[in-house]
Amino acid sequence: MVRLKAEYEASRMEALFDHLHSLLPGNEPICSRAEAAQRLDMTSNALDTAFYRIKKRYKELLRHEIADTLDEPTKKDVENELVALMRVF
């Protein structure tokens, strides 16, 4: 999540990150989706697209982090580790 936040900060999209991050499961939303879209001067559809993209990017970064912990990882190895990690949560 730190790497993902850094990407948004580098693109000067901290407010977008903060609102989208707050909408992820387990977090306390800053506000409703509709209000977030309004605060960010976005349509609801644009906010939904941004939310989809942040989740997708997070998954990519998580897989990369897992791969970095393995010697010569295959896609299957990474997926197995991801499944094991999800069981913990």
CORZITA-V578525 format. One record per run of one state. SS is the DSSP state (~ for helix, > for strand, _ for the rest). FROM is the first residue (numbers start at 0). TO is the last residue. If there is no record, write none. Layout:
[[SS FROM TO] [SS FROM TO]]
This chain:
[[_ 0 0] [~ 1 9] [_ 10 12] [~ 13 22] [_ 23 31] [~ 32 38] [_ 39 42] [~ 43 67] [_ 68 73] [~ 74 87] [_ 88 88]]
